Amino acid sequence: MESPIKQLFGTTIERPAKTYTIVAERVQELILSRTLRPGAKLPPERSLGEQFGVSRTVLREAIKLLSARGLVEEVPGKGTFVCKPSFDAIRKSIHLCLNWHSEADFQSLIDLRRLVEVEAAGLAAERATSKEMEGLKKNLAAMAHLTSGPVSKFVELDLEFHRQLTKATHNELFVIFLDAFTDTLVKTWKNICESPEERKKGLHFHERILTAIEQRNPREARRAMRENLRNYAHDVREQLA
């Protein structure tokens, strides 16, 4: 009679190069197919290694890979447990990729912002709750008191406005993409916002976006956000020049 472990994990795998990646893929498939559910404890290393026909060293490398993907968690003294896949791993990967490429290709970042934030503004106009609108209002009121003085707080509020807006889409993927490229934007944003006139200009665009959201006007919200990003791109190009 086959052991429960063998029934669950299937036959042993052959030993090509980087066997640990094959092991990780096999376990990942079981997690994504929900054969292994969140909270389930993986068999002990010896049993699992014997089933796959690999050494404990290979198995540990596979577990490290799965842990980096956010699919399992190693709890000292208790074992390795299956995690519910989260967006954190996606966020980190996108963040690294964007930070690597953004210095070399500013236009790519602008294109991505336009893709994410213009649509987010339209969806926020359709989906934002009254509480979310109130939060955006408070944010703009605070920004209006900082059209001069220290730039860091103004930029912080500016970024928070964009984050609140993406959260109002009620789609976490928009928030993930915004968070991923936020760090890349901070430096250029600070340089631009040193000027009180630029702060007032940015505040004007934000007010237009919020008004469109309050009026439940997705088309106008997208238009206002598109113009805001066009203004941002123009200012950054002037800086780079």
Secondary structure, 3 states (H helix, E strand, C coil): CCCHHHHHHCCCCCCCCCHHHHHHHHHHHHHHCCCCCCCCECCCHHHHHHHHCCCHHHHHHHHHHHHHCCCEEEECCCEEEECCCCCHHHHHHHHHHHHHHHCCCHHHHHHHHHHHHHHHHHHHHHHCCHHHHHHHHHHHHHHHCCCCCCHHHHHHHHHHHHHHHHHCCCCHHHHHHHHHHHHHHHHHHHHHHCCHHHHHHHHHHHHHHHHHHHCCCHHHHHHHHHHHHHHHHHHHHHHHC
